[in-house]
Amino acid sequence: MAFHILTIDDSATMRSVIKKIIRLSGLDVGTYFEACNGKEALEILSSNWIDVLLVDINMPVMDGIEFLKSMNQDDLARTIPVVMVTTEGRGPKVEEALKLGARAHVKKPFRPEEIKQVLMNVMGVDDAGKIQEELEGCDF
């Protein structure tokens, strides 16, 4: 199963680095989307299926916190896993993002192995690139 990924960061260089790391990770990527701020990301989300979001906090127009608040107003969008990839440490902005539903945080600069592992954990993918399935509690 290929994952559709959206990276939201005002730095084109950082978006490119993240994209390269994801491709090298072995994660099966269907479509890779990019946005330079939260407003642009909301437009992409409105017309595309996205499986995971990688979001910076500090961006112009609409920052990562504002984006999460807007995303949480939509029942479907708020179910999409979010990984914050930002220069912010474990400060108030990161804590707010986690309270708003972000599932993980990666601090820039990061090692490729770090973002790969966080992304695979959030997506439920094992080291071989296969989706980990939870059968416990299923009704079939």
Secondary structure, 3 states (H helix, E strand, C coil): CCEEEEEECCCHHHHHHHHHHHHHHCCCEEEEEEECCHHHHHHHHHHCCCCEEEECCCCCCCCHHHHHHHHCCCCCHHHCCEEEEECCCCCHHHHHHHHCCCCEEEECCCCHHHHHHHHHHHHCECCCCCECCCCCCCCC
